[in-house]
């Protein structure tokens, strides 16, 4: 899958949070890099004021591969609810 196709699919899926009334606001930043790579950063403020942060770095040179990712969800006061990532711990 191409970088542009992945970004389009990703954007359509994350925008469903707004479409279905779960998000007050969405910030989506995409950075296409050389060699068919891209950075995606999302900040979704949900209707209960909790915040979901998503970060993905993908490589689509030989298929689509998520090189790194982080999904961070916190309540309205900034307390961590969950975090998933593939960083070395």
C-alpha positions as CSV (number, residue, x, y, z in Angstrom):
1,X,0.0,0.0,0.0
2,X,1.3,3.5,-0.8
3,X,2.0,6.1,1.8
4,X,-0.7,8.3,0.5
5,X,-3.3,5.5,0.5
6,X,-2.3,4.5,4.1
7,X,-2.6,8.2,5.2
8,X,-6.0,8.5,3.5
9,X,-7.3,5.3,5.2
10,X,-5.9,6.3,8.6
11,X,-7.4,9.8,8.3
12,X,-10.9,8.5,7.3
13,X,-10.9,6.1,10.3
14,X,-9.8,8.6,12.9
15,X,-12.2,11.2,11.6
16,X,-15.0,8.8,12.5
17,X,-14.5,10.0,16.1
18,X,-15.9,13.4,15.0
19,X,-18.5,11.9,12.6
20,X,-20.0,9.8,15.3
21,X,-20.0,12.6,17.9
22,X,-17.2,11.2,20.2
23,X,-14.7,14.0,19.6
24,X,-14.9,17.7,20.3
25,X,-11.8,18.4,18.2
26,X,-9.2,16.5,16.1
27,X,-5.7,17.7,15.1
28,X,-4.1,15.5,12.5
29,X,-0.6,16.2,11.2
30,X,1.0,14.2,8.5
31,X,4.6,14.5,7.3
32,X,5.6,12.6,4.2
33,X,9.3,11.8,4.2
34,X,11.7,10.5,1.5
35,X,11.9,6.8,0.7
36,X,8.1,6.3,1.1
37,X,8.0,7.0,4.8
38,X,5.6,9.1,6.9
39,X,5.0,10.5,10.4
40,X,1.4,10.8,11.6
41,X,0.5,12.7,14.8
42,X,-3.1,12.9,16.2
43,X,-4.5,14.7,19.1
44,X,-8.2,13.9,19.7
45,X,-10.1,15.8,22.5
46,X,-13.1,13.6,23.3
47,X,-16.5,14.9,24.5
48,X,-15.6,14.1,28.1
49,X,-12.4,16.2,27.7
50,X,-10.2,13.1,27.8
51,X,-7.4,13.2,25.2
52,X,-6.1,10.5,22.9
53,X,-2.6,11.1,21.4
54,X,-1.5,8.8,18.5
55,X,1.9,8.8,16.8
56,X,2.9,6.5,14.0
57,X,6.0,6.3,11.9
58,X,5.4,4.2,8.8
59,X,7.5,2.8,6.0
60,X,5.8,1.8,2.7
61,X,8.8,1.0,0.7
62,X,8.2,-2.7,0.6
63,X,4.6,-3.1,1.9
64,X,3.3,-1.0,4.8
65,X,5.2,-1.4,8.1
66,X,4.7,0.6,11.3
67,X,8.3,1.3,12.4
68,X,7.2,2.9,15.6
69,X,3.9,3.8,17.3
70,X,2.5,5.2,20.5
71,X,-1.1,5.4,21.6
72,X,-1.5,7.5,24.8
73,X,-4.9,8.1,26.4
74,X,-5.4,10.4,29.4
75,X,-8.4,11.8,31.3
76,X,-9.4,15.4,31.4
77,X,-7.0,16.1,34.4
78,X,-4.0,14.6,32.5
79,X,-3.9,11.3,34.4
80,X,-2.8,8.4,32.3
81,X,-5.5,5.8,31.4
82,X,-3.4,3.7,29.1
83,X,-0.4,3.9,26.8
84,X,0.7,1.4,24.2
85,X,3.9,1.7,22.3
86,X,6.7,-0.3,20.8
87,X,9.6,1.7,22.4
88,X,12.3,-0.3,24.1
89,X,11.6,-0.4,27.9
